[in-house]
């Protein structure tokens, strides 16, 4: 397993998401196939995805996609490089088990696992939990844009 990573700034060095749009604040554990990651500020009234005074569960898809990006950044860093840019092209089998996030006390825990990898892109499965309960799950596909 790779070392834990603490802080939004450290995570933002691994991904294209910067400032408050870097949604995760701590990598708890990771290895070549999987990452476990945490977020603590989904209740913040200044959250960048908040709309109409709430943070909707639909945004958990962005949390899942960013967990994938952090995993790719960590793997690339381990090999001495940076992750190739990717474009989110598909979400599949998405199930949301709550309506909103901003009213949840305590951290969110995300887990993403690489299911398919090729030179063209990746497919990951992801699960987001709160207080041990699954609040979102699904799959996401990312492709590398043409050079």
N, C-alpha and C positions, 0 to 999 in steps of 0.2 A: 504494500500500500504506500501511496505517496504521502508526504507530509501534509498536515492541515495548513490551510491558508486563512488568515484572519484579516478582515477589513475590506471594505468596498474598494479602497484605492489599490490594494494588492490584487484583487480580483480584476479590476478594470485594466490592469496592465496585461491581462491575458486575452481580452475580448474587445470588440469594437464598441461595445456599449459603455458610455462614459457618464460621469456625474451620477445624478440620481437615477438615470436610465439603466445603470448597472444595478439590477434588482437584488442580487444575492450579497450577503455580507460575510459568510464564513463557509469554507470548504471543510467539512468534518472528516471526510475520508474519500479516497479514490484509488483506483487501480486502472489497469489497461482497458477494462471493459465498462467500468461503472464509477459513478460519483454520487456522494451524499453531501448535500449542501443546505445551508440554512439562511433564512431571511427574518429580520426582526422589525422592519418598519412599515409593514402593510397597513397599520392603523394610523399612520401619520397623515394628517389632513393635507400636507403638501406633497403627497405621493404623486409622481408625474403621470401615472395612468388613471388617477382618480378623476371621475366625471360626475357632475350632478351630485356632489357631496358623497360619493360612494366609490368603492373599488370593487368592481364586479368580478365574479368568478371566471368569466371568460378570459380575463387577463392571466389566469393561471397557465394558459397556453404559452404566453410570453415567458413566464417563469420557467416552464419546461424547456423551451427553446434556448433560453439563456443558460440553463444547466448544461445543455449539450455543448454550447459554445465554450463555457468554462472548462469542461472536460477536454475538449479539443485543444484549448490553449495550454492546459497543463501537460497534455501528452506531447504537444509540439515543443514546449519549453524543456521537457525532460530530454528530448532529442537535440536540444541546442538551437531550436528555431522558433518560429511563430506560426500560429495556425493559419492555414489558407482561408481566404474569405469564403463565405458561404451564403447562399440565399435559401431562406425557408420557402419550400415550394408546396408542401402538403402537410396537413394534419389529418390523422385518421383515428377512428375509434375513440374519439374524445368523449369522456363521461365526466360531468361536473356534479359533485355531490353537495354543493352549497350554492347559495345565490350571490354572496358577497364575501369579501375578505376583511374589510376595514373594521368589522365588528368582532373579529376573532382575537382573543387575548393569547399571547404567547407566540413563539416562533413558528414559522412554516419550515417544513423539512422537505426537500426535493431529492429525488433519486432518479438518475437517468442512466440507461444502459444501452450501449452500442449493440444494435441487432444486425445491421448490415453495413459493411464498409467497402468502398472501392475508390479508385482514383477519381471517379465522377462525383462522389458525395457519400452521405451517411444516412442511415435511418436509426433512430433511437426510440426506445420506449421510455416513458416517464411516468412517475407517480409523485403527487404532491400530498403531504400529510399535514394535519394540524392536530396536536394533542394525541398522536397515535392513530387518528382516523384518516382514511383516504378521503381527500376533498376533490381531487382531480386525477385523471389518468388518461393516457393515450399514447399515440405514436406521432413522430414528426420526421419529415424528410428534408434534408438540406443538400443542395447541389453546389458545385463550384462554378462560379460564373466563367464564361469564356475569357481568356486572357486578352 
